[in-house]
Amino acid sequence: MAAGSCAPRTLNTDQLEERLGRQLSDRLGVSHIVAECPQDVEVRRGGRFTCTARAQGEAEGLRIDVTQLDDDGNVTWEITGTAG
């Protein structure tokens, strides 16, 4: 038996934060958007979690709802409001 084979896999949220920041910057035409997501998100198809994103120097940001599309860590996201 392989040790740790039952441990849940977690998303690479650091990589996701970088990707979200780039995609939001491109979509909104605002440079240097920084996204923050929760750590230790289990990879699970249909799993949902919320990230926030802010442009550099801005106090108010955006709420980003993220949905996992599969068990491989692929996600889709949408802006769902503001985050203080």
SVG drawing of the C-alpha trace seen along z (x, -y; Angstrom):
<svg xmlns="http://www.w3.org/2000/svg" viewBox="-23 -53 27 55">
<polyline fill="none" stroke="black" stroke-width="0.4" points="0.0,0.0 1.2,-3.5 1.4,-5.8 -0.9,-8.7 -3.0,-7.4 -6.2,-8.4 -5.1,-12.0 -7.2,-14.5 -5.5,-16.4 -5.6,-20.2 -5.7,-22.8 -2.6,-24.8 -4.2,-28.1 -1.0,-30.1 -1.2,-29.2 -4.9,-29.9 -4.4,-33.3 -1.8,-34.3 -4.1,-33.1 -7.2,-34.9 -5.2,-38.1 -4.1,-37.9 -7.5,-37.0 -9.2,-39.7 -6.7,-42.3 -7.2,-41.3 -11.0,-41.2 -11.4,-44.5 -8.5,-46.4 -7.0,-47.1 -3.4,-46.2 -1.9,-44.6 -5.0,-42.9 -4.2,-40.6 -6.4,-37.7 -6.6,-35.9 -8.1,-32.5 -8.5,-30.2 -5.7,-27.7 -6.1,-23.9 -9.1,-23.7 -9.7,-20.0 -9.8,-19.0 -13.4,-17.9 -15.6,-18.1 -18.4,-20.6 -16.6,-22.1 -17.1,-25.8 -15.2,-28.5 -14.8,-32.3 -11.8,-34.4 -11.3,-38.1 -9.5,-40.4 -8.2,-43.9 -6.5,-46.4 -3.2,-47.7 -4.0,-50.6 -7.7,-50.0 -9.5,-49.4 -12.6,-47.7 -12.3,-44.6 -14.3,-42.0 -15.9,-38.8 -15.0,-35.9 -17.0,-32.6 -15.0,-29.7 -16.5,-26.2 -14.3,-23.2 -15.2,-21.5 -13.5,-18.1 -11.3,-16.2 -8.2,-17.5 -8.3,-21.0 -9.9,-22.8 -12.1,-25.6 -14.5,-28.3 -15.1,-31.6 -17.4,-34.5 -17.5,-38.0 -20.4,-38.0 -20.1,-41.3 -17.9,-43.6 -15.7,-42.6 -14.8,-45.2"/>
</svg>
